[in-house]
Amino acid sequence: MTTDHFKEIPVEPHNLVKGKTGEWEVVIGLEVHAQIISKSKLFATASADFGGDPNAHVGFLDAGMPGTLPVLNKVCVDQAIKTGLGLSAKINLLSVFDRKNYFYADLPLGYQISQFTRPIVSDGYLDIDVEGETKRIGITRLHLEMDAGKSIHDLHPTKSYIDFNRAGVGLMEIVSEPEIRSSAQAQAYVKKLRMILRYLGTCDGNMEQGSLRVDANVSLRRPGEKFGTRAEIKNVNSIRFLGQAIEYEIDRQMDILESGGEIVQETRLFDPNKGETRSMRSKENAHDYRYFPDPDLLPLRLTEERIDTLKKAMPELPDAKKARFMEAFNLTAYDADVLVAEKETADYYDAAIAALTAKDKTAAAKMLANWLISEVFAAMNRDHKTLASFAPEALAELVDLIQDNTISGKIAKDVFAKMWESGKSAKTLVSELGLQQITDPSAIQGIVEDIIAKNPDNVAAYKAGKQQLFGFFVGQAMAATKGKANPALVNEVLKKILEE
């Protein structure tokens, strides 16, 4: 991590933490391990699929069999390049694979093939939004490496088991600069990074399955001073736990420092059941791993042509999509954020907009966003369904019927409920149930005149200054038409007659 050197970063007063002896600045750097989406592993042909029976997806190299040689997976390299482009980073035309030497039961080779001095990607950044402010977090590097196996300790009271299915799967380790100053910023960073990876299709971001894991390096210093000694919290597998782990570590380190003690550089684990971190081992430095270039792998040389080809195929990323939604469809920042949070939702919204036939497409698109965020999401959560359960064209058709005054917004909610249950189209249901909105001014005038004739006392009270009775008359008109009268037309006709 870059916390080994001192980098002058402006102090953020609103993020300072108050202790008993004064204020402290929290310094956080994150290492995110993102499992690459590919059919096979980084240096072997064994399947990289998640799951399966233990040790069912193991090749000779993964098991450390003598005489086996690594062969670099081209898809994994392309995925790393795409990710680097998505992080506005520099793609290095020359990178080198190294051996990171350490012994553990889930690493049969006795070393991990990784990149140390010359990574494939460097010098990127990520913009995060926290409490209404946008902050840019520098990304030091992204390097490729092979994953280790998985140790399982809870199947037997005295034994541990190893599953090598994950061993050798391609990882992108994405290392931030130590520019994060709070647990909220750390969580926002991981959320944004995971979102970009999913948009790019380079990692599924599933933290529960372990395809995205976070190491958090946390230290404290007095504002403006050099970095303090850090502790690394290893393998945090949820954004909520990341926030809890950092908050606990801040309190732990502050108590030690304010009591006159010193922080020990170490690796710690977070226990979500107790909500605390505990020591795992003393923290190693780079020289402890005895890095050296892997003699079985040539340096990786890329061409500008290969990078340009991937750049041209890049999808629209969340920030660009959010800006487009806000500018083209007059959406609020909040609504746009909700729609771009998941690529599937953003794609659904785009498909629904493409299906709209309303004359005022901007107004229809804004209404469509409201319906998607409120009614559709609520139905999905209630019935535990996905967006695939309700076609974007179906939602567009419903919004079009509201926009052209065929039905009112109130009736549309009933129509939507029946669409969700039956799978029928909005037009079919409106026709079958006779729900077309009454938009004939003469028909509405007759209904309003009848209501006024039946309520002379309320008419007199209204004309005497009791303006709130206007709502009473509107309600009576809507009830008389079973909600099918155009509300705007009812208001217009009613106001005209009452004023006369």
Beta strands, then each sheet from edge to edge (+ up, - down):
strand 1: 17-19
strand 2: 22-35
strand 3: 90-91
strand 4: 94-95
strand 5: 98-101
strand 6: 111-114
strand 7: 121-130
strand 8: 133-146
strand 9: 150-152
strand 10: 161-163
strand 11: 170-176
strand 12: 212-221
strand 13: 231-236
strand 14: 266-271
strand 15: 276-282
strand 16: 292-293
strand 17: 300-301
sheet 1: 1+ 2- 11+ 8- 7+ 3-
sheet 2: 1+ 2- 12+ 13- 14- 15+
sheet 3: 4+ 17-
sheet 4: 6+ 5- 16+
sheet 5: 9+ 10-
end
